[in-house]
Amino acid sequence: MFEERIEKAAELFKSGFNCSQSVVLAFADMYGFTQEQAARMAASFGGGIGRMRQTCGAACGMFLLAGLETGATDPKDREGKGANYAVVQELAAEFKKRNGSTICAELLGLKKPEGVSMPEERTEQYYAKRPCVRMVEEAARIWAEYLENRRSV
């Protein structure tokens, strides 16, 4: 059921969307968001949050979806907040288990952040040297598996 969404996430990345946008856009319609709204909502998380190479943008996209699915809306709802945080921690642990890290710089093998805000040109060489498409697919797959497990309970 979700395989098309996983493929869509990868295709969105290959079309030029950032890693976070690609994951969120693949599932946005499930939460009533337009493609434009979802793209804007996830825009700042690409490149490890604003290309600072911190938490992987694909993982951030997955966490953003977790908020749409399980996020508390009452500021006094401690149990709801805790339940959402538990989901995020579970997703992060699975992402780290599959990929070795949730940190963009580590996933890219960078010793230090580049310190440049401008994204690289998307070329054959870019895709050959970066695991980002795989991270996008993995984040979308983990999210799809979470949804399947949640809905089959």
C-alpha positions in Angstrom: 0.0 0.0 0.0 2.8 2.4 0.9 5.4 1.3 -1.6 4.3 4.0 -4.1 4.8 6.6 -1.5 8.3 5.4 -0.8 9.1 5.5 -4.5 7.4 9.0 -4.7 9.6 10.3 -1.9 12.8 9.2 -3.9 11.5 10.7 -7.1 10.6 14.0 -5.4 14.2 14.2 -4.1 15.6 13.4 -7.5 13.4 16.1 -9.0 15.1 18.7 -6.7 13.2 18.8 -3.5 15.3 18.6 -0.4 15.4 15.4 1.7 12.9 16.6 4.3 10.4 17.9 1.7 10.6 14.7 -0.2 9.5 12.6 2.8 6.8 15.0 3.9 5.4 15.6 0.4 5.0 11.8 -0.2 2.5 11.6 2.7 1.1 15.2 2.9 -2.2 14.4 1.3 -3.0 11.9 4.1 -3.0 14.9 6.5 -4.9 17.4 4.3 -1.9 19.4 3.2 -1.4 20.7 -0.3 1.9 20.0 -2.0 2.8 23.7 -1.6 2.0 23.8 2.1 3.9 20.6 2.8 6.9 21.8 0.8 7.0 25.1 2.7 6.5 23.3 6.1 9.5 21.0 5.5 11.7 23.4 3.6 14.0 24.5 6.4 14.9 20.9 7.5 16.9 19.9 4.4 20.6 19.4 4.6 20.5 18.5 8.2 18.4 21.5 9.2 19.2 24.5 7.0 22.2 22.7 5.5 24.0 22.8 8.9 24.5 19.0 8.7 22.8 18.3 12.1 19.8 15.9 12.2 19.2 14.3 8.8 16.5 16.2 6.9 14.9 12.9 5.8 14.6 11.9 9.5 13.3 15.4 10.3 10.6 14.9 7.7 9.7 11.6 9.3 9.5 13.4 12.7 7.3 16.1 11.2 4.9 13.4 10.0 4.9 11.9 13.5 3.7 15.2 14.8 0.9 15.3 12.2 -0.1 11.8 13.2 0.4 11.8 17.0 1.2 15.3 18.1 -0.5 16.7 21.1 -2.6 19.8 20.5 -3.4 20.7 24.1 -0.5 22.5 25.8 -1.3 20.8 29.1 -1.5 17.3 27.6 1.7 15.8 29.2 0.7 12.2 28.3 0.0 13.2 24.7 3.4 15.0 24.4 5.1 12.0 26.0 3.4 9.6 23.6 4.5 11.7 20.6 8.1 11.9 21.9 8.1 8.2 22.4 7.1 7.7 18.7 9.8 10.1 17.6 12.4 8.3 19.7 11.3 4.9 18.3 11.5 6.3 14.7 15.0 7.8 15.4 16.3 4.6 16.9 15.1 2.6 13.8 16.6 5.1 11.4 19.9 5.0 13.3 19.8 1.2 13.4 19.4 1.0 9.6 21.7 3.8 8.7 24.3 4.1 11.5 23.4 7.6 12.5 20.7 10.3 12.5 23.3 13.1 11.9 23.6 14.4 8.4 27.4 15.1 8.5 28.0 11.5 9.7 25.8 10.0 7.1 27.7 12.1 4.4 31.1 11.3 5.9 31.9 14.9 6.5 34.6 15.8 9.0 33.2 19.3 9.4 30.2 21.2 8.0 30.9 23.0 4.7 29.7 26.3 6.1 27.9 27.1 2.9 24.1 27.8 2.7 23.8 27.3 -1.1 22.8 23.7 -2.0 25.0 21.9 -4.5 24.0 21.4 -8.1 22.1 18.2 -8.6 24.3 16.3 -11.0 25.1 12.6 -11.7 28.2 13.1 -9.5 26.1 14.6 -6.7 23.8 11.6 -6.6 26.8 9.2 -6.9 28.6 10.5 -3.9 25.6 11.1 -1.6 23.4 8.6 0.2 20.6 11.1 0.4 18.2 9.2 -1.9 18.7 6.1 0.2 18.0 8.2 3.4 14.8 9.6 1.9 13.7 6.1 0.9 14.6 4.7 4.3 12.8 7.5 6.2 9.7 7.0 4.1 9.9 3.2 4.5 10.2 3.5 8.3 7.2 5.9 8.4 5.2 3.6 6.1 6.0 0.6 8.4 5.0 2.6 11.4 1.6 3.5 9.8 1.0 -0.1 8.8 1.8 -1.4 12.3 -0.3 1.3 13.9 -3.3 0.6 11.7 -3.1 -3.1 12.0 -3.4 -3.0 15.8 
